[in-house]
Amino acid sequence: MVVRGTERLGFVAWRQVRPTRTTTYWNMGINLLPEARGQGVGTEAQRQLVHYLFANTTVVRIEADTEAGNIPEQRALEKVGFTREGVLRSIAFRDGQWRDGVRYSILRGEPA
């Protein structure tokens, strides 16, 4: 949960990705209530999650995806230290149209 005091503002989630039998990494995401956006809460929650995952697991890579039009989330990921890797064309269908996504990643040892 993303909280401020006793106020629930949203949540972060992560899942393990296994591209080969011997390799895993994390894919993470965040969902905030509309009234909690634009206040730095999401950036800090994602920074803390990156720190937690690197401190408590052996993975070398964490990735995050967002819609190409979600500029505030892209800025938040970049503030945390993520690097934009590329565009995933027509990755999600929402509100009657296909939308492009953007993939970001951060590697162990990069500043977060």
C-alpha positions as CSV (number, residue, x, y, z in Angstrom):
1,M,0.0,0.0,0.0
2,V,1.0,3.6,-0.6
3,V,0.0,5.5,2.5
4,R,0.5,9.0,4.0
5,G,-0.2,8.8,7.7
6,T,-3.3,6.7,7.9
7,E,-4.6,7.7,4.4
8,R,-4.5,5.0,1.7
9,L,-3.4,6.6,-1.6
10,G,-2.8,3.5,-3.8
11,F,-0.6,0.5,-4.2
12,V,2.6,-0.8,-5.8
13,A,2.9,-4.3,-7.2
14,W,5.7,-6.4,-8.7
15,R,5.9,-9.7,-10.4
16,Q,8.8,-11.9,-11.3
17,V,9.7,-12.3,-15.0
18,R,11.7,-15.4,-16.0
19,P,13.2,-14.9,-19.5
20,T,15.3,-18.0,-19.2
21,R,15.5,-21.0,-16.9
22,T,18.3,-19.4,-14.9
23,T,17.4,-15.7,-15.0
24,T,14.7,-13.6,-13.3
25,Y,14.0,-10.0,-12.9
26,W,11.1,-7.8,-11.5
27,N,8.4,-5.9,-13.4
28,M,6.8,-3.3,-11.1
29,G,3.9,-0.9,-11.3
30,I,1.9,1.6,-9.3
31,N,-1.7,2.7,-9.1
32,L,-2.6,5.9,-7.2
33,L,-5.9,7.5,-6.5
34,P,-6.4,10.6,-8.7
35,E,-6.3,13.0,-5.8
36,A,-2.8,11.6,-4.7
37,R,-1.2,12.2,-8.1
38,G,1.2,15.0,-8.8
39,Q,2.5,15.3,-5.2
40,G,5.6,13.2,-5.4
41,V,4.0,10.3,-3.5
42,G,4.3,7.9,-6.4
43,T,7.9,8.8,-7.1
44,E,8.8,8.2,-3.5
45,A,6.8,4.9,-3.3
46,Q,8.6,3.6,-6.5
47,R,12.0,4.7,-5.1
48,Q,11.3,2.8,-1.9
49,L,10.2,-0.3,-3.9
50,V,13.3,-0.3,-6.0
51,H,15.4,0.0,-2.9
52,Y,13.5,-2.9,-1.2
53,L,13.7,-5.2,-4.2
54,F,17.4,-4.7,-4.7
55,A,18.1,-5.0,-0.9
56,N,16.1,-8.2,-0.5
57,T,16.6,-10.1,-3.7
58,T,19.5,-11.0,-6.0
59,V,18.0,-9.6,-9.3
60,V,20.1,-7.3,-11.4
61,R,17.2,-5.7,-13.3
62,I,13.8,-4.1,-12.5
63,E,11.6,-2.9,-15.2
64,A,8.4,-0.8,-15.4
65,D,6.0,-0.1,-18.2
66,T,3.5,2.8,-18.8
67,E,1.4,4.1,-21.6
68,A,3.2,6.4,-24.0
69,G,0.8,9.2,-23.1
70,N,1.4,9.0,-19.4
71,I,4.1,11.7,-19.2
72,P,3.9,12.2,-15.4
73,E,4.6,8.5,-14.8
74,Q,7.5,8.6,-17.2
75,R,9.0,11.6,-15.3
76,A,8.5,9.8,-12.0
77,L,10.4,6.8,-13.3
78,E,13.2,8.9,-14.6
79,K,13.4,10.7,-11.2
80,V,13.9,7.4,-9.5
81,G,16.7,6.5,-11.9
82,F,15.0,4.4,-14.6
83,T,16.2,4.5,-18.2
84,R,13.8,4.6,-21.1
85,E,14.4,1.5,-23.2
86,G,11.9,1.9,-26.0
87,V,8.3,1.9,-27.2
88,L,6.0,-1.2,-27.3
89,R,3.6,-0.5,-30.1
90,S,-0.1,-1.2,-29.6
91,I,0.5,-3.1,-26.4
92,A,-2.8,-2.3,-24.6
93,F,-6.4,-1.8,-25.6
94,R,-8.2,0.8,-23.5
95,D,-11.1,3.2,-24.2
96,G,-11.7,1.8,-27.6
97,Q,-8.2,2.1,-29.0
98,W,-4.8,0.5,-29.1
99,R,-2.2,2.3,-27.1
100,D,1.6,2.3,-27.2
101,G,3.6,1.6,-24.1
102,V,7.0,2.7,-22.9
103,R,9.4,0.4,-21.1
104,Y,11.9,1.6,-18.5
105,S,14.5,-0.3,-16.5
106,I,17.0,0.2,-13.7
107,L,19.9,-2.0,-13.0
108,R,21.5,-2.9,-9.7
109,G,24.3,-0.4,-8.9
110,E,22.6,2.5,-10.8
111,P,21.7,5.4,-8.7
112,A,18.1,5.3,-7.5
